[in-house]
Amino acid sequence: MKKFSWFLVLVLSMSIFLAACGGDEGDSGGEAESEDSGSTSEEGSEDTASQEGWVENITVLTGGEAGVYFPLGVAMADIIDSNLENVSATGVSSGASVSNAEQLNNGEAQLALVQNDIAFYGAEGSNMFEETLDNYSGVFTIYPETIQLVTLADSGIESVSDLEGKRVAIGDVGSGTEANATQVIEAHGLTLEDFDAQHLDFADASTNLQDGNVDAAFVTAGTPTGAIQELSASADVKIVSFEEDAMNSLMEEYTYYTQQDIPADAYENFDSTASTVAVQAMLIASNDIPEDQMYEITKVIFENLDDMANAHVRGEELTLDTAEDGMSIDLHPGVQRYYEEQ
Ligand code: GLU
């Protein structure tokens, strides 16, 4: 028993001694690590030093997977994720513009692609928004989103008024497409009650058009839109032109519409041009993102424009020169500072 106690004392003191040594080693290891990152990676140390209050997880809201927001939003999230230390970013699919603006305003996400008309209505608290959404600001506009009224070539639908009594996809619930469809229809003297309006995202609208379950679909998106591309690979599609008077009244009433023609080579099996209107796609940021973090986010995106162009051809249209064209709301202060310095 006595022997054992001495042995125990010996073992205990040895382990205390070892633990002390280990602890020292561990401490100096930790210090060396932070010293290392301080001396060898200037960018890393700057980031760590200035990242106080930064939002670590960034959610980028896009739209449906068969649209243009989705590939571009995912590309932006990847750029942020791989270029900003200690920040992780993810692009997620969503109902698009209207719900994106609301979710961003509620703090459920940090960045979102939206239409410039919808961003404006949100900031003003007008149109479909009952309250002013004051917790987001502008980052950049990117490319025109064309209001495309798609149907099969043999549907017999030649004009918006031919939609009367038909089954029409008007976009996902909470999409900008739904808002544009309603405005376009009203500008042509109809209302949503004049036909069987269905809330479908672009992918479902395309499948249902192909299967004969809907007669036409509204799609507000950059061309070529994935969902229409897919449809036009196996069917002859037509995009219906809007009437000139209706386009003029739309542009007069809602300032963010511009006139736009869809060229004949926009899609496969599509051999007519179409006269329609467009809005602009833009990125908005939550005001919860600190100024210096938003400056860095803007900077890394503009330093990796190739990744945007590779994600979708419309990504090529993001440039510093055009970033403020059609900007419908105030810029985020971090974005403002970045532009001023360029
Ligand atoms: N502009 C569309 C909308 O807000 C979404 C476009 C897209 O997903 O590319 O409804």
Residues whose N, C-alpha, C, O or C-beta is under 5 A from the ligand:
A	BS01	LIG	G63 G64 G67 V68 Y69 F70 G95 A96 S97 Q115 E145 S175 G176 T177 T220 A221
